[in-house]
Amino acid sequence: MKGKRTLYEIYWEILTYARNPRTFTSIVHRCSLNSKIAQEHIGFLEGKGYLRRYAEERQNLLKTTESAKPFLDAFKEMYLELFSRGPDFKL
């Protein structure tokens, strides 16, 4: 299935990519988002406690929290049920 991604797929991509600490810019580029939309999505995920923002060596980084694991697991399970394959995302 190709085409426009759902909001849940975008959240999954952001959270999967940010398992390792990432900058806002790297998330925007890797997840193919514009900065305004990325700010909205990241803000939502931070509000849910799924992403954490912190500073390290003069960089502001974002990292997926353990609280996101149930969402990531549920999304993957649902995706497998619907499409008989895992979600696609080039990491």
C-alpha positions as CSV (number, residue, x, y, z in Angstrom):
1,M,0.0,0.0,0.0
2,K,1.5,3.3,-1.1
3,G,0.1,6.8,-1.1
4,K,-0.6,9.3,1.6
5,R,0.5,8.3,5.1
6,T,-2.0,8.3,7.9
7,L,-1.3,10.3,11.1
8,Y,-0.6,7.1,12.9
9,E,2.0,6.0,10.4
10,I,3.7,9.4,10.8
11,Y,3.7,9.1,14.6
12,W,5.1,5.6,14.2
13,E,7.9,6.8,11.9
14,I,8.8,9.6,14.2
15,L,8.9,7.4,17.3
16,T,10.7,4.6,15.5
17,Y,13.4,7.0,14.2
18,A,13.8,8.8,17.6
19,R,14.5,5.6,19.5
20,N,18.1,6.9,19.3
21,P,18.4,10.6,20.2
22,R,17.7,12.8,17.2
23,T,17.6,16.5,16.4
24,F,14.4,18.1,15.3
25,T,15.9,18.8,11.8
26,S,17.0,15.2,11.3
27,I,13.4,14.0,12.2
28,V,12.0,16.5,9.7
29,H,14.2,15.3,6.9
30,R,14.1,11.5,7.6
31,C,10.3,11.5,8.1
32,S,9.7,13.8,5.1
33,L,7.8,16.4,7.0
34,N,7.8,20.2,6.8
35,S,8.8,22.0,10.0
36,K,5.4,23.4,10.8
37,I,3.7,19.9,10.6
38,A,6.7,18.3,12.4
39,Q,6.3,20.8,15.3
40,E,2.6,19.9,15.7
41,H,3.3,16.1,15.6
42,I,6.3,16.3,17.9
43,G,4.4,18.6,20.3
44,F,1.5,16.1,20.4
45,L,3.9,13.2,21.0
46,E,5.7,15.1,23.8
47,G,2.4,15.9,25.4
48,K,1.5,12.2,25.4
49,G,4.9,11.5,27.1
50,Y,6.0,9.5,24.0
51,L,8.9,11.8,23.2
52,R,11.3,13.6,25.5
53,R,13.3,16.7,24.7
54,Y,16.7,17.3,26.3
55,A,20.0,19.0,25.7
56,E,23.3,17.2,25.2
57,E,26.6,18.8,24.1
58,R,24.9,22.0,23.0
59,Q,22.2,20.2,20.9
60,N,18.5,19.9,21.6
61,L,17.6,16.3,21.1
62,L,14.4,14.2,21.1
63,K,14.2,10.6,22.2
64,T,11.3,8.1,22.3
65,T,10.3,7.2,25.8
66,E,9.3,3.8,27.2
67,S,5.8,5.1,27.4
68,A,5.6,4.9,23.6
69,K,6.2,1.2,23.6
70,P,2.5,0.2,23.9
71,F,1.6,2.5,21.0
72,L,4.5,1.1,18.8
73,D,3.6,-2.5,19.6
74,A,-0.2,-1.9,19.0
75,F,0.4,-0.1,15.8
76,K,2.7,-2.8,14.4
77,E,0.3,-5.6,15.4
78,M,-2.6,-3.7,13.7
79,Y,-0.6,-3.1,10.6
80,L,0.4,-6.7,10.4
81,E,-3.2,-7.8,10.7
82,L,-4.3,-5.5,8.0
83,F,-1.5,-5.8,5.5
84,S,0.3,-9.1,6.3
85,R,3.6,-7.2,6.6
86,G,5.1,-4.8,9.0
87,P,5.0,-1.0,8.4
88,D,7.6,0.3,6.0
89,F,10.1,2.8,7.1
90,K,13.7,3.1,6.0
91,L,15.9,3.5,9.0
